[in-house]
Amino acid sequence: MTTTSVPPTTTSGEPAPTDHQTRTDLPPGARRAPDGAAPPASALDTAHAQLAGAVEFLGYDDGLHEMLATPRREVNVAVPLRRDDGRTVLFHGYRVQHNVSRGPGKGGLRYAPSVDIDEVRALAMWMTWKCALVDLPYGGAKGGVAIDPRCYSEAELERVTRRYTSEIMPVIGPERDIMAPDMGTSEQTMAWVMDTYSVNQGYTIPAVVTGKPITVGGSLGRTTATSAGVVHVTAAALDEAGVPLTDVRVAIQGFGKVGSHAAAIFAARGARVVAVSDQYGGVHAPDGLDVRALVEHVAATGSVVGFDRADPVDNDALLALDVDVLVPAAVEGVLDGDTARTVRARWVVEGANGPTTAEGDRVLAKNGVTVVPDVLANAGGVVVSYFEWVQANQAYWWTADEIGEKLEHRMLHAYEEVAALARREELSLRDAALVIGVQRVAEAHQIRGLYP
């Protein structure tokens, strides 16, 4: 069913800016391109292209390919909101469980105006391969609501979260599908999800979500887990080339939950972070940014823009800086066929999901750039989410040092597996990672068989 989302409004009642609007005169998932131009690659296009490459390498037949490409379950819900001023507006929410052959679904909940069903399908598919790659007993899932959280009060976001949770409640649970924070959501969002689910079940169930506050069953180390994983695999890729982390210059596109913590960890481990950016702009200091001072500036102003110890730089220019390591940690599709041609970094480490399109991948490979793919590089978040889920089920909590050691071991072991296959079969790291993840999911399908 094709639906048209109601644009979000600001607290004053004026329409809020949005970069996505559903077109009812196009097939679902289609993007309108200028006359004579091919439509831009969507996240789902990229995900399907990546799967097709792995399937071809593994020699799977069309039937198995179709099963691996098709979500097991999709939920599309209406999310009405009573505004603080008494008006009612309607949003659309989604939850996609791409695959559950290896265990319950696992994936984030995203609040962004651009959210649509195809984006959620792509993100859920990537979660499937990611969980398999780092050998977690999960399948891939993802959720989202097409709302700009910047335009709504905390009370309004709580009502949206609780209504969305109520609508999808039949398909979630600690043994069915476990949510976590994503773009536009936070540990507070997860607390609201947990409370809504628990109240309806009649008792407290911390394991229904991960990434929640420590005081209601969260795990130490979860907030920085994705960022720490990015740094672990970056160090591993550099070590393979004989380059110490202390010798490299790093640029990070995106200074949110992943990028800001990654910058701090890189700096703490001796790397020189020379540029960062957010949705408003970026800053560049060739001799290295004072990351601690920059974090304080962002806390005070809401953006990296205006930081007086660095020069301004826009997002496209940041991608083209002369650095050793580029970390795209913002949104999907930023490295396409055009922007990839400008990249001068020797390594691209994907902190975001799907930041490189299939064409961008081809350009980077041709130019000799090593890409550490998202399904490996940003898997630290789901690894520590797994640790949180295990702790919640056992009601036994690990120390921060124990979490850090377990995360580092899991990330480095996964990198070694991927790098070994890449060397043996002369594959890119992305292709090797996808082959491992897809093969493990396919084996689970085949061993379990079909019912009935």
Wavefront OBJ file of the C-alpha trace (Angstrom):
o trace
v 0.000 0.000 0.000
v 1.394 3.404 -0.965
v 1.045 6.087 1.681
v 1.909 9.750 1.872
v 3.597 10.919 5.063
v 2.345 14.065 6.761
v 5.260 16.513 6.879
v 6.444 17.216 10.425
v 5.839 20.653 11.846
v 7.769 22.792 14.278
v 6.411 23.668 17.711
v 5.122 26.912 16.207
v 2.997 24.946 13.766
v 5.023 25.879 10.668
v 6.031 23.079 8.256
v 9.459 21.690 9.116
v 12.052 21.188 6.403
v 12.203 17.677 5.010
v 14.357 16.050 2.350
v 11.980 13.256 1.464
v 8.430 13.083 0.183
v 6.678 9.949 -1.022
v 5.576 10.158 -4.666
v 2.328 8.299 -5.280
v 2.844 8.391 -9.058
v 5.954 6.208 -8.848
v 6.335 2.518 -8.055
v 7.264 1.794 -4.416
v 10.938 2.524 -3.854
v 11.454 4.326 -7.173
v 13.263 7.659 -7.361
v 12.434 10.240 -10.009
v 15.502 11.297 -11.988
v 15.988 14.263 -14.309
v 15.051 13.597 -17.931
v 17.700 11.447 -19.571
v 19.438 10.598 -16.273
v 19.573 7.275 -14.477
v 17.965 7.335 -11.015
v 20.485 7.604 -8.167
v 21.362 4.392 -6.407
v 19.263 3.932 -3.282
v 20.423 2.139 -0.150
v 18.322 -0.845 -1.202
v 19.888 -0.864 -4.685
v 23.317 -0.952 -3.054
v 22.323 -3.716 -0.632
v 20.910 -5.867 -3.440
v 23.999 -5.332 -5.598
v 26.247 -6.397 -2.724
v 24.166 -9.526 -2.074
v 24.180 -10.431 -5.776
v 27.979 -10.333 -5.822
v 28.234 -12.640 -2.807
v 25.632 -15.038 -4.225
v 27.499 -15.226 -7.527
v 30.796 -15.988 -5.760
v 29.150 -18.673 -3.608
v 27.330 -20.234 -6.576
v 23.855 -20.207 -5.030
v 20.790 -20.799 -7.187
v 18.045 -18.276 -7.904
v 15.699 -19.695 -5.287
v 18.157 -19.299 -2.444
v 19.146 -15.858 -3.745
v 15.527 -14.750 -3.660
v 15.097 -16.052 -0.109
v 18.201 -14.186 1.041
v 17.062 -10.985 -0.672
v 13.489 -10.974 0.646
v 12.530 -9.783 4.159
v 10.837 -12.414 6.291
v 8.357 -9.946 7.759
v 7.465 -6.262 7.286
v 5.192 -4.091 9.408
v 3.901 -0.705 8.199
v 2.032 1.245 10.878
v 0.334 4.605 11.288
v 1.677 6.613 14.216
v -0.702 9.413 15.254
v 0.644 12.108 17.574
v -1.275 14.509 19.758
v 0.871 17.657 19.704
v 1.471 19.695 22.845
v -0.925 22.327 21.476
v -3.725 19.780 21.026
v -3.449 19.269 17.238
v -3.102 15.766 15.817
v -0.611 14.789 13.093
v 0.126 11.421 11.561
v 3.437 9.741 10.781
v 4.352 6.416 9.255
v 6.465 3.806 10.979
v 8.108 0.614 9.801
v 9.710 -2.514 11.217
v 11.416 -4.994 8.899
v 12.723 -8.373 10.020
v 14.932 -9.348 7.143
v 16.071 -12.746 8.400
v 15.633 -14.738 11.607
v 17.245 -18.061 10.676
v 20.161 -17.571 13.087
v 18.131 -16.076 15.942
v 15.796 -13.205 16.834
v 15.864 -10.024 14.804
v 18.258 -7.314 15.946
v 18.444 -3.749 14.719
v 18.049 -0.084 15.489
v 15.107 2.296 15.506
v 15.645 5.396 13.355
v 13.810 8.732 13.522
v 14.435 10.819 10.404
v 12.208 12.606 7.870
v 13.739 10.583 5.033
v 12.802 7.178 6.468
v 10.873 4.976 4.060
v 10.282 1.257 3.693
v 13.104 0.707 1.193
v 15.676 2.358 3.444
v 14.530 0.180 6.351
v 14.698 -2.936 4.152
v 18.290 -2.140 3.202
v 19.358 -1.454 6.775
v 17.715 -4.682 7.969
v 19.537 -6.670 5.278
v 22.893 -5.195 6.275
v 22.141 -6.100 9.893
v 21.622 -9.722 8.842
v 25.083 -9.995 7.297
v 26.660 -7.952 10.115
v 25.318 -10.185 12.885
v 26.414 -13.301 11.005
v 29.854 -11.868 10.264
v 30.644 -11.223 13.942
v 28.968 -14.568 14.766
v 26.091 -13.349 16.910
v 22.956 -15.504 17.368
v 20.776 -12.878 15.707
v 19.060 -12.141 12.446
v 18.799 -8.677 10.945
v 16.013 -6.186 11.587
v 15.473 -2.444 11.474
v 12.791 0.087 12.263
v 12.020 3.709 11.632
v 9.508 6.517 11.868
v 9.417 9.274 9.247
v 9.741 12.174 11.681
v 12.310 14.903 12.267
v 12.963 14.630 16.024
v 14.507 18.119 16.114
v 11.077 19.616 15.519
v 9.270 18.009 18.453
v 9.336 18.302 22.210
v 10.559 15.475 24.417
v 6.992 14.808 25.541
v 5.870 14.525 21.919
v 8.722 12.145 21.067
v 7.780 10.008 24.058
v 4.201 9.746 22.797
v 5.402 8.868 19.283
v 7.722 6.188 20.688
v 5.100 4.626 22.915
v 2.482 4.577 20.123
v 4.947 3.094 17.626
v 5.955 0.443 20.165
v 2.308 -0.406 20.850
v 1.605 -0.805 17.133
v 4.507 -3.215 16.483
v 4.324 -5.008 19.836
v 3.098 -8.357 18.415
v 6.364 -8.817 16.465
v 8.966 -7.640 19.003
v 10.324 -9.138 22.210
v 13.558 -10.465 23.737
v 13.208 -13.726 21.804
v 11.656 -12.194 18.663
v 13.162 -8.809 17.760
v 15.342 -6.535 19.913
v 15.590 -2.801 19.181
v 18.497 -0.404 19.791
v 19.155 3.325 19.224
v 19.941 4.610 15.754
v 19.890 7.967 13.998
v 17.558 10.354 15.819
v 16.944 8.053 18.793
v 18.757 7.599 22.086
v 19.000 5.576 25.269
v 15.955 7.503 26.525
v 13.992 6.303 23.484
v 14.933 2.735 24.372
v 13.783 3.265 27.971
v 10.357 4.333 26.661
v 10.194 1.273 24.380
v 11.162 -1.038 27.242
v 8.633 0.515 29.609
v 5.796 0.386 27.075
v 6.501 -3.271 26.274
v 6.971 -4.219 29.936
v 3.775 -2.507 31.144
v 1.774 -4.374 28.514
v 3.346 -7.707 29.507
v 2.850 -7.060 33.207
v 6.469 -7.250 34.369
v 9.808 -5.607 33.620
v 11.645 -7.060 30.591
v 15.008 -5.281 30.144
v 16.128 -7.579 27.302
v 13.488 -6.284 24.863
v 15.863 -3.449 23.885
v 19.555 -2.663 24.083
v 21.321 0.677 24.318
v 19.157 1.734 27.252
v 20.321 3.663 30.338
v 22.482 1.833 32.876
v 19.911 2.415 35.621
v 17.298 0.293 33.826
v 19.555 -2.542 32.696
v 21.878 -1.035 30.109
v 25.459 -2.166 29.635
v 28.659 -0.335 30.381
v 30.493 0.468 27.148
v 27.396 0.471 24.905
v 27.461 4.226 24.201
v 30.948 4.116 22.686
v 30.850 0.548 21.323
v 30.322 1.335 17.620
v 33.062 3.977 17.706
v 35.484 1.716 19.563
v 34.869 -1.007 16.988
v 35.643 1.449 14.168
v 38.985 2.271 15.783
v 39.812 -1.401 16.467
v 39.378 -2.437 12.829
v 41.141 0.701 11.574
v 44.150 -0.210 13.693
v 43.995 -3.783 12.380
v 43.898 -2.629 8.734
v 46.798 -0.231 9.327
v 48.803 -2.908 11.129
v 48.401 -5.218 8.134
v 50.078 -2.505 6.032
v 52.778 -1.871 8.645
v 51.458 1.587 9.535
v 51.034 2.526 13.224
v 47.860 4.307 14.252
v 49.960 7.116 15.723
v 51.264 8.019 12.244
v 47.952 8.679 10.506
v 45.724 11.683 9.835
v 41.984 11.029 10.129
v 38.947 12.865 8.720
v 35.477 11.982 10.011
v 32.262 12.909 8.224
v 29.509 12.919 10.824
v 29.935 14.030 14.435
v 26.992 12.274 16.041
v 26.896 9.205 18.261
v 29.501 7.354 16.165
v 31.721 10.105 14.780
v 32.188 12.118 17.979
v 33.217 9.145 20.094
v 35.402 7.784 17.280
v 37.237 11.123 17.115
v 37.876 11.028 20.854
v 39.109 7.418 20.767
v 41.332 8.030 17.728
v 42.881 11.042 19.471
v 43.349 9.133 22.727
v 45.214 6.401 20.827
v 47.559 8.902 19.201
v 46.054 9.420 15.737
v 45.760 12.984 14.437
v 42.101 13.889 13.795
v 42.373 16.784 11.329
v 38.782 17.293 10.190
v 35.215 16.519 11.237
v 31.806 17.619 10.002
v 28.115 17.419 10.777
v 24.953 18.243 8.832
v 25.630 21.990 9.186
v 29.278 22.065 8.043
v 32.757 21.058 9.126
v 36.072 22.173 10.577
v 39.647 21.420 9.517
v 42.974 21.835 11.333
v 45.954 20.334 9.455
v 47.970 19.992 12.669
v 45.131 18.189 14.426
v 41.943 19.216 16.193
v 41.637 19.594 19.942
v 38.890 16.978 20.112
v 38.077 17.571 23.775
v 37.547 21.292 23.171
v 35.524 20.544 20.031
v 33.197 18.225 21.963
v 32.639 20.988 24.516
v 31.912 23.450 21.683
v 29.318 21.065 20.181
v 27.684 20.558 23.576
v 27.359 24.334 23.917
v 26.282 25.221 20.352
v 24.834 22.062 18.791
v 27.297 21.966 15.879
v 30.987 21.829 15.016
v 30.465 24.995 12.961
v 32.066 28.062 14.497
v 34.803 26.217 16.380
v 37.442 28.930 16.567
v 40.487 26.653 16.664
v 39.991 25.371 13.106
v 39.099 26.495 9.598
v 35.671 25.835 8.073
v 35.260 23.031 5.505
v 32.129 21.681 3.845
v 31.166 18.013 3.722
v 32.187 17.398 0.099
v 35.555 19.079 0.641
v 36.135 16.951 3.745
v 35.742 13.776 1.669
v 38.516 15.015 -0.629
v 41.053 16.032 2.027
v 44.604 14.718 1.841
v 44.391 12.332 4.818
v 45.319 8.715 5.498
v 41.980 7.507 6.902
v 38.511 8.743 5.949
v 35.620 7.690 8.192
v 32.177 8.362 6.674
v 30.007 8.175 9.809
v 26.879 10.072 8.732
v 24.310 8.687 6.279
v 24.028 6.340 3.315
v 25.316 7.020 -0.175
v 27.784 9.861 0.453
v 30.546 8.151 -1.553
v 29.022 7.672 -4.977
v 30.657 7.514 -8.394
v 31.409 11.250 -8.337
v 32.515 11.888 -4.764
v 34.568 8.675 -4.641
v 36.770 10.059 -7.426
v 37.829 12.907 -5.151
v 38.915 10.703 -2.238
v 42.635 10.928 -1.492
v 42.632 8.815 1.673
v 44.370 5.438 1.531
v 41.769 3.812 3.787
v 38.014 4.381 4.008
v 36.526 2.923 7.202
v 32.730 2.949 7.122
v 31.288 4.127 10.418
v 27.837 4.681 8.867
v 25.605 2.076 7.241
v 25.870 2.038 3.456
v 27.922 5.219 2.958
v 29.452 3.867 -0.285
v 27.358 3.007 -3.337
v 28.224 0.129 -5.657
v 29.645 2.592 -8.215
v 31.572 4.368 -5.485
v 33.067 1.030 -4.463
v 34.240 0.382 -8.003
v 35.877 3.812 -8.220
v 37.642 3.441 -4.872
v 38.919 -0.026 -5.784
v 40.220 1.251 -9.126
v 42.061 4.046 -7.305
v 43.677 1.653 -4.839
v 41.691 2.754 -1.779
v 41.145 0.050 0.846
v 37.557 0.084 2.130
v 36.820 -1.500 5.511
v 33.090 -2.154 5.017
v 30.248 -1.139 7.297
v 29.144 -4.702 8.086
v 32.520 -5.133 9.771
v 33.675 -1.637 10.748
v 30.576 -0.506 12.649
v 29.651 -3.896 14.126
v 30.888 -2.878 17.566
v 27.467 -1.521 18.479
v 25.626 -4.763 17.860
v 28.403 -6.764 19.545
v 27.960 -4.842 22.809
v 24.187 -4.908 22.301
v 24.541 -8.683 22.354
v 26.549 -8.430 25.572
v 23.803 -6.225 27.057
v 21.113 -8.714 26.020
v 23.066 -11.605 27.571
v 23.574 -9.657 30.806
v 19.878 -8.734 30.978
v 18.819 -12.357 30.478
v 21.217 -13.498 33.215
v 20.711 -10.494 35.540
v 24.493 -10.428 35.913
v 26.553 -7.394 34.870
v 30.111 -7.196 33.546
v 32.652 -4.459 34.211
v 33.653 -1.858 31.634
v 37.056 -3.545 31.252
v 35.416 -6.920 30.625
v 33.153 -5.382 27.984
v 36.088 -3.609 26.322
v 38.211 -6.763 26.178
v 35.362 -8.880 24.794
v 34.563 -6.240 22.157
v 38.168 -5.911 21.008
v 38.571 -9.689 20.762
v 35.351 -10.089 18.744
v 36.183 -7.229 16.347
v 39.786 -8.276 15.725
v 38.805 -11.925 15.217
v 36.186 -10.881 12.638
v 38.701 -8.656 10.865
v 41.242 -11.490 10.711
v 38.655 -13.830 9.174
v 37.686 -11.256 6.555
v 41.271 -10.294 5.716
v 42.336 -13.943 5.409
v 39.528 -14.729 2.950
v 40.252 -11.544 1.002
v 43.913 -12.527 0.603
v 43.159 -16.147 -0.229
v 40.489 -15.439 -2.855
v 41.788 -12.046 -4.039
v 38.624 -10.268 -2.916
v 38.036 -6.817 -1.513
v 37.395 -6.637 2.208
v 33.738 -5.821 1.486
v 33.271 -8.813 -0.790
v 35.008 -11.094 1.706
v 32.879 -9.815 4.589
v 29.663 -10.273 2.625
v 30.647 -13.758 1.497
v 31.230 -14.819 5.109
v 28.003 -13.252 6.369
v 25.818 -14.477 3.498
v 27.278 -17.981 3.656
v 26.551 -18.306 7.381
v 22.948 -17.183 6.910
v 22.470 -19.484 3.909
v 23.852 -22.432 5.877
v 21.352 -21.728 8.640
v 18.542 -21.715 6.041
v 19.707 -24.992 4.563
v 20.289 -26.781 7.862
v 16.895 -25.750 9.244
v 15.089 -26.650 6.015
v 11.697 -25.416 4.883
v 8.470 -25.725 6.860
v 6.132 -27.333 5.991
l 1 2 3 4 5 6 7 8 9 10 11 12 13 14 15 16 17 18 19 20 21 22 23 24 25 26 27 28 29 30 31 32 33 34 35 36 37 38 39 40 41 42 43 44 45 46 47 48 49 50 51 52 53 54 55 56 57 58 59 60 61 62 63 64 65 66 67 68 69 70 71 72 73 74 75 76 77 78 79 80 81 82 83 84 85 86 87 88 89 90 91 92 93 94 95 96 97 98 99 100 101 102 103 104 105 106 107 108 109 110 111 112 113 114 115 116 117 118 119 120 121 122 123 124 125 126 127 128 129 130 131 132 133 134 135 136 137 138 139 140 141 142 143 144 145 146 147 148 149 150 151 152 153 154 155 156 157 158 159 160 161 162 163 164 165 166 167 168 169 170 171 172 173 174 175 176 177 178 179 180 181 182 183 184 185 186 187 188 189 190 191 192 193 194 195 196 197 198 199 200 201 202 203 204 205 206 207 208 209 210 211 212 213 214 215 216 217 218 219 220 221 222 223 224 225 226 227 228 229 230 231 232 233 234 235 236 237 238 239 240 241 242 243 244 245 246 247 248 249 250 251 252 253 254 255 256 257 258 259 260 261 262 263 264 265 266 267 268 269 270 271 272 273 274 275 276 277 278 279 280 281 282 283 284 285 286 287 288 289 290 291 292 293 294 295 296 297 298 299 300 301 302 303 304 305 306 307 308 309 310 311 312 313 314 315 316 317 318 319 320 321 322 323 324 325 326 327 328 329 330 331 332 333 334 335 336 337 338 339 340 341 342 343 344 345 346 347 348 349 350 351 352 353 354 355 356 357 358 359 360 361 362 363 364 365 366 367 368 369 370 371 372 373 374 375 376 377 378 379 380 381 382 383 384 385 386 387 388 389 390 391 392 393 394 395 396 397 398 399 400 401 402 403 404 405 406 407 408 409 410 411 412 413 414 415 416 417 418 419 420 421 422 423 424 425 426 427 428 429 430 431 432 433 434 435 436 437 438 439 440 441 442 443 444 445 446 447 448 449 450 451 452
